[in-house]
């Protein structure tokens, strides 16, 4: 369901409506199962009419993290209240995809061109197995839609 939401969110992008992102040192990272995942390939899209931002990062060829944050602003969002949705997938297999059930995401900077913050969450996979994703952080420019 989250994948469908992300595809729907991104499928409405039109290249002629995107602004040029500011060039910054893009980074997204997290810790899962005692292993640190880090990437310099974070991508973010801000949908101004809905005040919603999507942030995604890839770790190699199969692992990735997605953050979908409606009502984005500087502050902390409680994930147990459905105020944002985070997911982390460790492989191409569906059971290895963990969707947030609790935790938080904190936006520390949200300027007209850059978003930065931290996150941690408990995620549940399709087999109802619960895992912790900790020490998440990101900084990236974003395109506006």
C-alpha positions as CSV (number, residue, x, y, z in Angstrom):
1,X,0.0,0.0,0.0
2,X,2.8,2.4,0.8
3,X,4.5,1.6,-2.5
4,X,1.2,2.4,-4.3
5,X,1.1,5.7,-2.4
6,X,4.6,6.6,-3.3
7,X,4.1,5.7,-7.0
8,X,0.9,7.8,-7.1
9,X,2.7,10.7,-5.4
10,X,5.6,10.6,-7.9
11,X,3.5,9.8,-11.0
12,X,2.0,13.2,-11.0
13,X,5.4,15.0,-11.4
14,X,5.7,17.2,-14.4
15,X,9.2,18.3,-15.4
16,X,8.0,21.7,-16.4
17,X,6.7,22.4,-12.9
18,X,9.9,21.5,-11.0
19,X,12.2,24.1,-9.6
20,X,16.0,23.6,-9.7
21,X,17.2,22.2,-6.4
22,X,20.0,23.9,-4.6
23,X,23.2,21.8,-4.7
24,X,24.1,20.6,-1.2
25,X,25.8,17.6,0.3
26,X,22.9,15.1,0.1
27,X,22.9,12.3,2.7
28,X,20.5,9.8,4.2
29,X,21.5,7.1,6.8
30,X,20.0,4.8,9.3
31,X,20.9,1.8,11.5
32,X,19.1,-1.5,11.1
33,X,20.1,-4.9,12.7
34,X,23.3,-3.3,14.0
35,X,24.4,-2.3,10.5
36,X,24.8,1.3,9.4
37,X,23.2,2.1,6.0
38,X,24.3,5.3,4.4
39,X,23.8,6.8,1.0
40,X,24.5,10.1,-0.8
41,X,21.5,9.4,-3.2
42,X,18.6,10.9,-1.2
43,X,15.8,12.4,-3.4
44,X,13.0,14.6,-2.1
45,X,9.9,16.1,-3.7
46,X,7.7,18.7,-2.0
47,X,4.1,19.0,-3.1
48,X,3.3,22.5,-2.1
49,X,-0.5,22.3,-2.7
50,X,-0.7,19.5,-0.1
51,X,2.2,20.6,2.0
52,X,3.6,17.1,1.8
53,X,7.1,15.9,1.2
54,X,8.5,12.6,0.0
55,X,12.1,11.7,0.8
56,X,13.7,8.5,-0.5
57,X,17.1,7.0,-0.3
58,X,18.7,3.9,-1.9
59,X,21.4,1.8,-0.2
60,X,22.9,-0.4,-3.0
61,X,20.6,-2.2,-5.4
62,X,17.9,-3.6,-3.1
63,X,17.7,-1.6,0.2
64,X,15.9,1.7,0.5
65,X,14.1,4.0,2.9
66,X,11.0,6.2,2.2
67,X,9.6,9.0,4.3
68,X,6.2,10.5,3.5
69,X,5.4,13.5,5.7
70,X,2.2,15.5,5.3
71,X,1.9,18.9,7.0
72,X,5.7,19.3,6.8
73,X,7.2,21.9,9.0
74,X,10.1,22.2,11.5
75,X,9.1,20.0,14.5
76,X,8.6,16.4,15.6
77,X,6.0,14.1,14.1
78,X,4.7,11.1,16.1
79,X,4.4,8.1,13.8
80,X,2.0,6.2,16.0
81,X,-0.7,8.9,15.2
82,X,-0.4,8.4,11.5
83,X,1.2,11.9,11.1
84,X,3.8,10.5,8.7
85,X,4.7,7.1,7.2
86,X,8.2,5.7,7.0
87,X,9.3,2.4,5.5
88,X,12.6,0.5,5.1
89,X,13.1,-2.4,2.7
90,X,16.2,-4.5,3.1
91,X,15.9,-6.6,-0.1
92,X,13.7,-7.2,-3.1
93,X,11.6,-9.6,-1.1
94,X,8.2,-8.3,0.2
95,X,8.6,-9.7,3.8
96,X,11.7,-7.6,4.2
97,X,9.8,-4.4,4.0
98,X,9.1,-2.7,7.4
99,X,6.4,0.0,7.6
100,X,6.3,2.3,10.6
101,X,3.9,1.7,13.5
102,X,5.5,3.9,16.0
103,X,8.5,6.3,16.4
104,X,9.2,9.8,15.3
105,X,10.6,12.0,12.6
106,X,12.0,15.4,13.5
107,X,12.4,18.1,10.9
108,X,15.3,20.4,12.1
109,X,15.5,22.6,8.9
110,X,12.9,23.3,6.2
111,X,13.9,26.1,3.9
112,X,12.7,26.9,0.4
113,X,15.3,24.5,-1.0
114,X,16.6,22.1,1.8
115,X,15.1,19.7,4.3
116,X,17.1,18.2,7.2
117,X,16.1,16.0,10.1
118,X,16.3,12.7,12.0
119,X,14.1,9.7,12.4
120,X,13.7,6.4,14.3
121,X,10.8,3.9,14.1
122,X,9.5,0.5,14.8
123,X,8.5,-1.2,11.6
124,X,6.3,-4.2,10.9
125,X,6.7,-6.5,7.9
126,X,4.0,-8.5,6.0
127,X,4.6,-11.4,8.4
128,X,3.9,-9.1,11.4
129,X,7.6,-9.2,12.5
130,X,8.6,-6.1,14.3
131,X,12.1,-4.5,13.9
132,X,13.8,-1.3,15.0
133,X,15.2,1.3,12.6
134,X,17.3,3.8,14.6
135,X,19.8,6.7,14.2
136,X,18.1,7.9,11.0
137,X,19.2,11.2,9.5
138,X,18.9,13.1,6.3
139,X,19.8,16.3,4.5
140,X,18.8,16.9,0.9
141,X,17.6,19.6,-1.4
142,X,14.1,19.0,-2.9
143,X,12.2,19.8,-6.0
144,X,8.9,21.5,-5.7
145,X,5.7,20.5,-7.5
